[in-house]
Amino acid sequence: MSRQEPPDWLLERYRLGEVTADERARVERAMAADPQAMTARLAALEADDAQVLAAHPPARFAASVKAQATAPVADRRWMFPVIALTAAAALAVVVWPRATNDEDVLREKGGAATLSLFRMTSQGPEPLVDGARVHAGEIVQARYRVDQPGHAVVLSFDALGQVTVHSPAIGNDTRADAGAFVTERSFELDATPGFERFVLVTSSEPLSLEELTHAAQVVAKAADPQHAPLPVSNNTHVRSVVLVKESP
């Protein structure tokens, strides 16, 4: 069985009870086909979660978020350095965005990459699925996973074409190891109406922040900017999650 069948994001959602009937059937078919391998993978995910919770207790994390929420804002679109986390950080509290099929999860050709968002609250991080309703002033953090070393960029853009690069946080070095990561800064949603679309771009080749920023600005002017594909090269993979901004 392929290591990606079913992929880790689906197994994690299966463990959390966040799967559709079709997704559950897909996991159960894999369990029947190779119960030993599937049991080992589920156990590894459970152990990973336990390690994260031991290193970062929810109460301590929530207290940190609450303290950050009272800090002065120096920049309207950038906010809050986050707790330094390991590659497996926040796995237990993040739910992968729902997808209708494999192509939605691994857009374009292959590419085992996932992007997840959660809203920072005083009670802890709250998962945000694709199409989630949000409001100006809320704090959002992005988490992403790549299965092979290469290059990765996380950015977001709104209906006006304003682009924010979330990772890399400093400089233009897009190299990324395999694993799961949390962006170094959280993001405050501004009052621009419409949406905020977060995008993870991965590639085996170096990525140009200038070119990706321009591509996002082009998509922002498209007929359907929330879903239009980002114009990137064939060996580049894109995963995006859209947050819909509601008026106060």
N, C-alpha and C positions, 0 to 999 in steps of 0.2 A: 504493500500500500504506500502511496506517495505520502511524504511527510505533510503535504498540504491538503490531504483529503481525509476528513474535512479539515479546513484551516483552523488555526488556534483561536481566531476571533469567534468562530462558530462554537467551538468547544467551550469557550469562556461564557458565552451567552447561554449555552445549554446548561452549564453548571448553575447559572444564576436564574434559570427558568424564564429567560427572555427570548424564546424561540417560537417561530410559527410552527404549525403542524407539519408543514413540508420540511422545515429545517430539522425538527425533531426526528422525523422519519429518516432524513439523510444521515444524521448521527447514529441512529439505531441500526441502520444498514451497515455502517462502517463498524460498529461494535460487533455485529453478528459475523462480519467477514474476518475480522482480526481482533478478537476480544482482548488478547494479551497486550497488543500494541496500544489499543485505545485506552485500556485501563491504566497503562503506564503513563500515557499522555495526560489523562485527566488527573492522575495522582501528582504529576509534576506541576500542573497548573495550580492544584490545591496547595501544594507545598510552597509554591512561589507566592501565593496569596498570603499564607501564614507568615512567611518571612517578611513580607512588606508590612503587614499589620503589626508585627513585633517591633520592627524598626521605626514605624511611623504610626503610633496609636492614634485612632480617630479623634479622641478628645484633645490631644496635643496639637494635631493638625488643625482642628476647628478653632482652637484658641489662637493659633497663629494667623489664620484667615481673618478672624474677628479683629485682631490687632492691626492687621494690614488695612482693613476696611476703614479704619479711622485715621490713617496716615494721609498727609496732604498730597494732592495730585500735582505733579510737576508737568506732566504732559497729558493732554486729553486722550490721546489714542494709546499711549503706552503707560502701564501702571504695574506696580507691585512686583519686585523680584520675588521669586518663589523659593520654597524650601528646596535645597539640593537633594535630589532623589536618585536612587540607583536606577539601572536600566529597567528594572521590573516595577518601578514605583507606581503606586495608585492602581495596580491591576485589579485589586479586589473591589474598588468602588467605581470603576469605569465600565460602562456598557457600550459595546461597539455599535455604531449607527446601523440601523436596519437596512438591509439590501434585499432587492427582489430576486436577484440571481447573481451568479459568480461574476458576470461582466461588470455589475455595479460595484463590486468590491475590488476587483482587480481590473481597473479600466485599461483600455487598449490591449496590448498583448502581454499576458502574464503579469509578473510583478507582484510579489507577496508583500504588500504594504497596506497599512491600515491607519486611519485617522479618527480620533475620538475627541469630543469636546465635553467639558463640564463647567457648570456655573458654580462659582465660589460663593459659599454662604457661611454664616456663623455656625451652622450645624454640620458643615462639611461640604465636600464637592457633590453637586447634583448633576447626573448625566444628562446630556442634551443630544437627542437624536436628530437626524436630518429633517429639516422642516420645523424644528422646535420654535415656539414663540418666545421672544425675549423683549427686553425693554432697555432704553437708554440708561446708562449708569451701571448696568449689571457687569459683573466681572467674569470673564470667560478665560479658561485655560485650555490649551491644546495638548494632547498626548498622541504620539505616533509610534508605530512599530515598523521596522524594516527587517527582513529575514536574511539579507546578505549585505556585506560591506559595500559601500558605494558612495553615492551622493544624494542628499536630501535637502529640500527647502520647504518650509511651512510659511505661507503668507495668507493674507485675507484682503478682500476688497469689498467696497460697498457700491451702491447704485450710482454714486457720483464718480466712481473710478478711483477713489482714494485707496492706495495700496499700502499695507503694513507688512513688513517682513518680520516674522516671529522667530524663525530659525534659519540660518545662524543669527544669533542676537547681535554679534559684533563681527565686522569684517565681511569678507566675501568667500571664505573657505566653506564649501558645501559638503566636505567629506563627512561621512557618517558610518559608524560601526553598526553591525547587526545588533538588534535588540529593541527594547521599548524605551521611549524617552518622554520627558515632559519639557515643554518650552520653558526657557529661563525666566520669562516674564508673563504675567497675566495681562489681559487685554480688557480695557473698559470700553463698552459699546457706547458710541456717541449717538447724537440725536438725528443723524442722517436717516431719513425714512427709507423704507423698502426692505433691505436685507443686508446681511454681512455673510459673505461666502468665504469659508476657510478652505484652503487647498494645500494638499501635500503632494509635492513633485519629487519623484525618485528616478535615479538613472545610474547606470554603471559609469557614465562619463561626467566630468565636471559640469555644473550648472551655472548659468549666468543670471545673477540677480537682476541685472538691467533688462535682459531679454524677457525674463519671467514677469517682471513688473509691467513691462510694455504689453505682454500678452494678456495680463489681467485687465489692464486698462482697455484693451480692445474688446475683451469679452464683456466688460461692464457696459459697453455701448451696443451690444448685440440685442436681437429681438427678444431673446430669453436668457438674460445674463445669469440667472440663477442655475441654469442647467446646460448652457452652451459649453461645448468642450474647449478646453484651453488649447490654443494652437502651439503644440510642441512637437519635437522630432519623434520619429517612430520608435526609437529605443528609450523613450521617456514615458513614465507611467504617472497617472494623475488620479488622486482620490480627493473628493471634496465633500464638505458638509455645509449646508445652507441654514442659517438662522434667520427667521423672519421677524423683523422689528415691528412691534405693535406700538401704537400711540399711547401715551400715558392715560 
